[in-house]
């Protein structure tokens, strides 16, 4: 069941990407060259165990992201049964910003 899930690719929060290349948050909130593994580790800390899963998929707009270590898609369940799984994060944008904030740490 994919209802209530959000997908994160590394270009979404990458400071070196432009909006046309897939960045979804502002430059000041983005981080330097995140990998799918780093995103997965941060999401596991923010959400319960069963709410995060990694998938071996590449970002379609970015040819470089088709190859490791940039390859990977993280799927996060923001809502379960109509309730947020993490009350602090209820939108995609909040999720992207929080992950980008925590990756350098």
C-alpha positions in Angstrom: 0.0 0.0 0.0 1.6 3.2 -1.2 -1.0 5.6 0.2 0.5 8.3 2.4 4.1 7.8 1.2 6.6 10.3 -0.2 9.6 9.5 -2.4 13.0 11.2 -1.9 15.8 11.1 -4.5 19.2 12.6 -3.6 18.8 15.5 -6.3 15.8 16.8 -4.4 18.0 18.1 -1.6 21.4 18.5 -3.4 22.9 22.0 -3.3 24.8 21.5 -6.6 21.6 20.8 -8.6 19.3 23.5 -10.1 15.6 23.5 -9.9 15.5 22.3 -13.5 17.7 19.4 -12.5 15.4 18.3 -9.7 16.2 20.3 -6.5 13.0 20.8 -4.5 14.2 23.1 -1.7 16.0 26.4 -1.5 19.8 26.6 -1.8 20.2 27.7 1.8 18.3 24.6 3.0 20.0 22.1 0.7 23.1 20.1 1.5 26.2 19.1 -0.4 26.0 15.9 -2.5 23.8 13.6 -0.4 23.8 9.9 -1.1 20.8 7.6 -0.9 22.4 5.8 2.0 22.7 9.0 4.0 19.1 9.9 3.3 18.0 6.4 4.3 19.9 6.6 7.6 18.4 10.1 8.5 14.9 8.9 7.6 15.3 5.8 9.8 16.0 8.1 12.8 13.1 10.4 12.1 10.4 7.8 11.5 9.4 4.4 13.0 11.1 1.3 11.5 8.3 0.2 9.2 7.8 3.7 7.7 11.0 3.8 5.6 12.2 1.7 2.8 15.0 2.0 0.3 14.6 1.0 -3.4 17.2 0.5 -6.1 15.8 3.1 -8.5 17.5 6.0 -10.2 16.2 9.5 -10.6 14.9 9.7 -14.2 16.0 13.3 -14.9 19.6 12.8 -13.8 21.7 10.5 -15.9 24.5 10.5 -13.2 22.0 9.4 -10.6 21.5 6.2 -12.5 24.8 4.8 -11.1 25.9 4.1 -7.5 26.4 5.8 -5.1 23.8 8.3 -6.3 21.3 5.7 -7.3 18.5 5.0 -4.8 15.1 6.1 -3.9 13.8 6.3 -0.4 10.1 5.9 0.3 8.8 7.4 3.6 5.3 6.9 5.0 4.2 10.3 6.3 0.7 9.2 7.2 -0.7 5.9 8.5 -4.5 5.6 9.0 -4.9 9.3 8.4 -2.5 10.2 11.3 1.1 11.5 10.8 3.8 8.9 11.7 6.0 11.8 12.9 3.9 14.8 14.3 6.8 17.2 13.5 6.9 16.4 9.8 3.6 16.4 8.0 4.5 17.7 4.5 7.0 16.8 1.7 8.7 20.2 2.0 9.2 19.8 5.8 10.6 16.3 5.2 13.1 17.5 2.5 14.3 20.4 4.7 14.7 18.2 7.8 16.6 15.5 6.0 18.9 18.1 4.3 19.5 19.7 7.7 20.5 16.4 9.4 22.7 14.9 6.7 25.9 16.9 7.5 25.6 15.8 11.1 
